[in-house]
């Protein structure tokens, strides 16, 4: 699940913020993390900033990049957490 783009833009956050990750799903197995609840709100953990080397700034950018590859294939996501970036390979699966 992703954080709505208008909230990300208003906060000035780079990339597409991951809100929630299913632990046993492809993103969870790749080590991605969603928002972390605190007693004062939420802490942003992972942000997707590129798919296969192409920058993504909005949910639409991310969706277009993933749809161009297609279910059953694997993408390389560039993920930012804090000031660090890393690349992870994630298989694309059909979501029910």
C-alpha positions in Angstrom: 0.0 0.0 0.0 1.3 3.5 -0.9 0.8 6.9 0.8 -1.4 9.1 -1.4 0.7 11.4 -3.6 -0.9 14.6 -2.5 0.3 14.0 1.1 3.8 13.1 -0.1 4.0 16.2 -2.2 2.8 18.4 0.6 5.5 17.0 2.9 8.2 17.5 0.3 9.2 13.9 0.4 11.1 12.4 -2.6 9.7 9.3 -4.3 6.7 7.2 -3.6 6.2 6.4 0.1 5.4 2.9 1.1 2.6 2.9 3.7 2.3 -0.8 4.4 4.1 -4.0 3.4 2.7 -7.6 3.6 5.6 -9.4 5.4 5.2 -12.6 3.4 4.7 -10.8 0.0 7.4 -9.9 -2.5 8.1 -6.4 -1.0 8.3 -7.8 2.5 10.6 -10.6 1.5 12.8 -8.0 -0.2 13.1 -6.2 3.1 11.0 -3.2 2.3 9.2 -1.4 5.2 6.1 0.7 5.4 5.3 3.6 7.7 6.3 3.0 11.3 3.6 4.2 13.9 4.8 6.2 16.9 3.0 7.9 19.7 3.3 11.2 17.7 2.2 9.9 14.3 4.2 8.0 11.7 7.8 7.7 10.6 8.5 7.3 6.9 10.6 4.2 6.3 11.0 3.3 2.6 10.5 5.4 -0.5 10.7 4.0 -4.0 12.6 6.5 -6.1 13.3 4.5 -9.3 12.2 1.4 -11.1 14.8 -0.3 -13.3 16.8 2.9 -13.1 14.0 5.2 -14.2 13.0 7.9 -11.6 9.5 7.7 -10.1 8.0 10.7 -8.3 4.3 9.8 -8.2 2.1 6.8 -7.8 1.2 7.1 -11.5 4.9 7.0 -12.4 5.4 3.8 -10.3 2.2 2.2 -11.7 3.2 3.0 -15.3 6.8 1.6 -14.8 5.5 -1.6 -13.2 2.7 -2.1 -15.8 5.3 -1.7 -18.6 7.3 -4.6 -17.2 4.3 -6.8 -16.4 3.2 -9.5 -13.9 5.6 -12.4 -13.6 8.7 -10.4 -14.3 11.2 -8.9 -11.8 12.0 -5.2 -11.4 14.9 -3.5 -9.6 13.6 -0.9 -7.2 15.8 1.9 -6.0 14.7 2.5 -2.4 15.6 5.3 -0.1 15.5 5.0 3.6 16.6 8.1 5.4 19.7 9.3 3.5 20.7 5.8 2.3 19.7 4.2 -1.0 19.8 0.6 -2.1 18.6 -1.5 -4.9 16.3 -4.5 -4.4 14.9 -7.0 -6.9 11.2 -7.6 -6.5 9.1 -10.1 -8.5 5.8 -8.6 -9.8 2.7 -10.6 -8.8 -1.0 -10.2 -9.4 -2.8 -8.6 -6.4 -6.2 -9.9 -5.6 
